[in-house]
Amino acid sequence: MKNTVIIGLFAFGAFMTACKPTAEEVNVYSARHYRADEQLFEKFTEATGIRVNVVKANADQLINRLEMEGDMSPADLLIAADAGRLVLAREKGLLQSLQSPIIKERVPEHLRDRQGYWTGFTRRARVIAYHKERVNPSELSTYEALAEPAWEGRVLVRSSQAHYNQTLMASIVAALGKDEASAWAGQLVKNMARKPSGNDRDQVKAIVAGEGDVAIINTYYMGLLLNSANEEERAVANEVALFFPNQNERGAHVNVSAIGLTAHAPNAKNAQKLIEFLLSEEAQKTIAEVNHEYPVNPTVEWPALLKSWGRFEMDLLPLDELGQHLETAQIVFHEAGWE
């Protein structure tokens, strides 16, 4: 029985006017667009009787909407596919702290806001994809090494406007400092095989098409390609492998999809129940198996595909510290000419 209601961004106000709020619902503003999420919202409703109303748009649109709505906002939860957007939402005063022992028990400290304003509920490593025949993995080592002359004209990556790249760059600024990060980014731009374009799946397809040999992507995109209903996409993915960089140093950058309780949530108790449900073993297994993301709950076993990519060392920089580096990351992109 499907009780999840998915609503367009600008139709939500009319919906809420027509349907008077009750204690048995929770309103979610979500920048995620995955079937796994819909399945989980349906399961949550079946288990609790609480209806989940979902508004979908990109994270910046949702943040802007929360700002415009102010204390009249019907939203209870904000979900973004990138920790940086939740950091921004907190800085704008759009979230409130939620002190939940269950969140603290199920989510490692570096994957959540340590004052309770948001928590990650999925993990995705940002790694190096490479062509199995044209690149020997022994040639790969770190993100920084992709700026070396050996990779001239061989690197593929999406736009600097992609939130995933902004958060990655913020982590590099945190690790190397602004000047060294700028030098790296400038050289990486020179090594790009083409002008940044497309999403992460497009980078993998460009590798197989011979436009470049390596790309910076999120791991779960490879899972989506390998399990695509499209035979051509599956064939493309089978020509490419993943490499986890910086394993002898700080570890691979790991971002999270994150969720936060809005500042004026009208259904805060129901919202807390939904967050805690998304961190349960059942929900975390669904996320890993259906969307090929790593669970944040360390007690949940990885499915076979994720295991096949191997265990890896991850950058343990607390993601709630990235906010102080996001503005510098934008400056680095601009100075490097990374479009």
Salt bridges, closest charged atoms under 4 A:
GLU25 OE1 - ARG51 NH2 2.96
ASP37 OD2 - ARG32 NE 2.73
GLU38 OE1 - ARG35 NH1 2.99
GLU38 OE2 - LYS56 NZ 3.17
GLU42 OE2 - ARG35 NH1 3.43
ASP60 OD1 - ARG85 NH2 3.20
ASP60 OD2 - HIS163 NE2 3.26
GLU67 OE2 - LYS92 NZ 3.38
GLU69 OE2 - ARG65 NE 2.71
ASP113 OD2 - ARG90 NH1 2.86
GLU144 OE2 - ARG250 NH1 2.87
ASP200 OD2 - ARG126 NH1 2.81
ASP200 OD1 - ARG158 NH1 3.12
GLU211 OE1 - ARG194 NH1 3.17
ASP213 OD1 - ARG134 NE 2.54
ASP213 OD2 - ARG154 NE 2.72
GLU233 OE2 - LYS205 NZ 2.87
GLU239 OE1 - HIS131 NE2 3.25
GLU282 OE2 - LYS43 NZ 4.00
GLU293 OE1 - ARG32 NH2 2.90
GLU293 OE2 - ARG124 NH2 2.72
GLU301 OE2 - LYS307 NZ 2.40
ASP315 OD2 - ARG250 NE 3.93
ASP320 OD1 - ARG114 NH2 2.86
GLU321 OE2 - ARG114 NH2 3.07
GLU335 OE1 - LYS178 NZ 2.73
GLU339 OE1 - LYS195 NZ 3.25
